[in-house]
Amino acid sequence: MGMDLYARVNILDGRAVRLPHGDVREAVAIDADPVARARKWVSLGADYLHVVDLDAAAFGDYRNRPVLDRIVSEVDAPIQVAGGIRSHIEAARLLEQGAWRIVMGTAAIEDQNMVWDLCRQFPSKVAVSIDVRGNDEVATRGWTQNSGRYLEEVLIEMASAGAAALLVAEAGRDALAEPPNFRLLLESLSIIEEPVIASGGVRDLDDLRRVIRLQANGRRLAGVVVGREVTEKRFTIQEAKELMTSGGSAGPPGPVLGARTVIRVSDIDRSIDFYEGILGFRKIRSSDESVDLEINEGATLHITVDLTVNGGSDLFCQVDDIEGWRDHLVSAGVKVAEAGGDFAVNDPDGVAVHFTKRS
């Protein structure tokens, strides 16, 4: 199943806004007509809309509900509604109004019984948003309060309740200046089997590519929410959708520097799949019993596969983007062994490939 793209519309005091650091007190108005902004997203190619009532989320003020109702009724796209849904009556009203799905945040943390009841009454219609601090504590009420609850326990509880999806983001992150918290997303994928959506935005297509390729337990993210990164022309909706359709394929994240090493393997085809297909080394010479490969983008590392001997030396690689390489390998299903800021992986024959950051 592919990944879905959601375009965000934040509503505060009747206007569409952006939040530079996620704080409603720093909101910047970008459109006086949120309905028109929602239509604009659809015209740009967004398949889903993620509409957030910030007044209701942060202050319990429902002044924006008429605007939100217009978006649900008048915009021709599946609308996922979030913000201040803290009662059974309001949840049912929004779904009956035509919302494709509702997203509960604070109420899900504070009243688990209501989530269970709603998931039973409206199967596949109730998602839960989890905004997480750097220490894994869940933030509530528009990031203005701490809940005393933590990511793993909340994920398990909401999955058990029957949530259709879990939206995960790092609270307080500046989406255009800081990368997504890939650790939180990977952790979420590893804990539950329900769909996980990255809801905190990305900086650029490179971030999006890494989000798309994240993988844990053979599973990938079900969706990603974008907003400012598109309006500030980091990329277009069409570019994002094309990348998502391709599965984020773009090869490894940058060049590798290393010494010439002999790798001895038992299955040459399996070895080529690893070194060429995953690490991105380029095959330059081959025979029935050996193959020479070099790294892409510079051709500085040469690896020879020799079937006439057993065993082999460890391989040491220096890279500029060590975090990118770690995410790339994890997303490819390769087990990573951490060693401080560095890490190592094993090739199919157990040869250790060490990655260190180039100084």
N, C-alpha and C positions, 0 to 999 in steps of 0.2 A: 504494500500500500504506500502511495506517495505521500509527500508532505504537503499540508495545506498552508496557504498564505492568507493571513488576516491583516487588514488595514485598520489602524487605530483612529478613532475619533474621540478626543477628550472634550468633555463639556463642562464649563465652569461659568456660572452666572450668565447662562444663556448663550455663551460664545464658545467656539472651538478654540482650544488653547494647546500649547505645548508646555511641558514641564522640564526645564533644563536639568534639574537634579531630582526630579520626582517630587518636589515639594510644592504643594498647591499655593503656598505663599509667594512663590517665585514664578507663577504662571505667566506666560506671554501669550496674549491674544493673537490668533492668526486668521480668524474668519468670524465675522459677526453672524453668519448663518451656518450653523452646524449641519442642517439638512442639505444645503448646497454642497458642503464639504463632503458629506457622505456620498452624494451623487457623483461628485468629482472622482472619488476613489473608484467607484464602480466603472466610470467611463475610462479610467486609466487601466482597468483590467483586473482589479481586485475581485476575487471570488467570494470572499467573506469579509464582513465588517465586525470589528470589535469596538463597541461603543461604551464609553465609561462616563457615568454621571459622577463627577468629582465632588460636587457640593454634597450629594447624598452620601458618598463614600467617606469623606473626611469630616463632615459637619452634621450629617443627618438631616440636611435641608433638601427638600424635594421640589424646589422651584423649577428644575429643569425637566421634570417629567413630561410636560406637554410637548417640549421639543423632542425628547426621546421617543415619545409615542408617534410623533410625525415621521421620524426616521424609520421606525418599525413599519408604519403603515404605508409610507409613500416611496421608499427606496427599494428598488427591485434587486435584492440580494439577500442571502441569509444573514441575519443580524444577530450577533452574540452580544447580549446586554450585560453590563457589569456596573456595580456602584450602588451601595446602599440597599441591596435586596436582603432585608433582615426580617421579613415576615412571610408566612405561608400565603397570606392574602396578596401581597405585592408580587411574589413570585408567580402565583397563578394568574394574576392580572396581566403581567407582561407576556406570559406565554399565550394567553387567550387573545391578547392584542395582536399577536403575530410574530413575536420574537422567536427566532429559530432555536436559540438556546439562552439560558440565563447563567450568569457566573456569580457565585457566592464567594465572599471573602471573609470579612469579619464574622458574619453570622455563622459561617461554617465552623469557625474556630470556637465560637462562644456557645453555640446551640447545636450540638451534633444530632440530637434527636430530630430537629427540623430538617436537616439534610437527609437523614434516612427516610423520613416521611415523604419529602418531595421527590427523592429518587425513585421511590416505589410508585408514587402517583404519576410522575412524568419521566418514565424511563428514557434514557439517552438525551434528556433535555436540560440536565443540571450539571454544570461544570463547577470546579472549585479553584479559586485563585490563591496561590501561596506566595507571598512576598517575604523573602528571607534575608536576614542580616548576615554579615560575614561570619558570625559564629553559629550559623544555622538556626538562630531563633526566628520565629515567625513574627512579622510586624502586622499590625492591624490598624483599622480606621484611617485608611489613606496614608499609611506609614507613620502616623503620628504617635502610635503606642506600640509597646512590646507586649507579647501575649504570654510569655513564660512557657510557650510550647515550642517544639523543635521539629525540623523538617521531616525526619524519618517517621516519627510517631504520627504526625498529621497526615502524611502521604498514606500510610497504612490504614488509618481510620477512614479517610475519605474514599479510598479505593474499596474498603469493606462496605461502606455505605451505598456504593453503586454509582459514584460520580462518573459521568460520561467522559470527562477529561480533567486533567490537572494542569493548570497554568502556573509555571514557575518562573520567578524573576528575583534578582537580587535587589533588595530595597536600598535606596539611596545612591544607586549607581547612575553616573552621567552617561547615557546611552551613546552619545556621539564622541565622547572623549575616552571612555574606558571600554575594554572588551567585555563581552558577556562572561558570566561566571560559568565556564565550561564544567568545572568540578560539580557545581550544584546540579546542572542538567544531567551529567553522567550519573551522579548519585541517585537522582530521581528515577532515571531509566533502570538502574540496577535494583531499586527497591520494589517497584510495582510493575504490574503488567498492563495497567490501563494506559491510555494515550497521554503523553506528556507534551505540552506546548510551551515553547520558549516565548515568554511574553514581555521580556525586557528590552527588545529591540537589539539591533546590531549597528556597528559603526559603518561598515562597508561590505562589499561583496566578499572580501576575504573572510571577514567574520561570519558572514552568512554561509559561506562554503564550509567552514569548520563546524558550524552548528548543524548543517545538513549531514555531515559525515560522522557526527558523534554516534557511537554505538555501544550498547552494553547488553549483555545476555542475548546478543543477536537481534536487538531491537533498536530502532532509531526514533527520533522525535516525530510526533504526529503533525506538528505545525509550528509556525513562527509568526509573531505579531510585529509588523513594521509600521513606521509613521514618519518621524522627523528625518530619518535617513533618506527617505524618498523625497520629501518636500524640500530638503536642502541639497538635493541633486547628487547624493552619494551614488545612487543607482536608481533605475526605474523599476516599476512593477513588472514590466515585461522581462527585464534582465533577471530579476529575482526569480520569476516563474520558470524561465529557461534553465537557470542554474538548478532549481529544485527538481525540474523534470529530469535533468541529467544525473541527479543523485549527488551533485557537488563534485563531480569528477573534474579534477584539474591537476592530478599528479601530486607528488610530494611538495611540501612548502619550502622550497629553496634548495640551494646547492649544499653538497657535503664535501668536506676536505678529509683525506685520510691517506694512510700509507698503503703501498702495494702489499697484498696479503693473499696467501693461498688458502682457499676454502675447499675442504674435502667433503664430498657428499655421497650419499647412497643412491639418490634419485635425481638425475640432472634436470629433468623437466620440472619436478617439484621445486628444486632450488631456483630455477629460472623464474618460476611463478612468483617466488618470494622476492628475489633481488631485483627483477625487472618489473614485475607487476605491482609490488607494494613499495619497495624502496626507490623505484624509479631509475635504477641503473640501466644503462643502454648497452645492448648486446652489440659487440663489434666484430668478434670472431667466434666461430663455433665449429665443433666436430662432434662425432658420436660420443667421445669420451671427455671432452672439455669444452669450456666456453669462457671467453674473456668479456667482461662487462666493464663499463665505465659510467661514472655518474653523469646525469644530465647537467646542462648549464655550466660547462667548464671542463668536463672530462679530466678531472684531477685524480680520481680514485679508480684504480684498476683491480678487479677481482678475477682470479682464475679458478675455475672449478675443475678439479683433477680427480678422476675416479680411480686412479691406480694406487692411491694411498689412503690410509684411514686417519681420522682425526683432523685437527686443524687449529690454527691460531685464532684467538679472539680478533674481532674486527673493531677498530676504534675510529669513530666518525666525529668530526667537529662540525657544528652547524651554527648558523646565526640565530635561527628561530627555533630554539629548543622546545618551547611550548607548542608551537605549531606542529613540530615533528611528533611530540608526544600525543597530541590530539589526533593527528593523522593515523598513527599506528593503532591507537586504541579504537578509533572508528573503523579501522580495517579488521578488527577482531584479534589483534596481536596483543598478547599479555605483556605488560610493561613492569619491570622490576625497578623500583625507585632507588636512587642512591644519592641522597642530598638533592641538589638541583639537577643532577644528571640522572640518566636511566639506562637500562639495557633491555634488549629483547633477544630471544633465541630464534635462529633460523630453523627450518624444518628438521635439520640434523643435529640440533642442539648447540651449534656454534653461537657463542655470545657476541652480539653486536652492540657495542657501547656507544652512547650518544652523549657528548659533552658540548657545552656552549663555547663557541670560539671566542677567545679573548682578544 
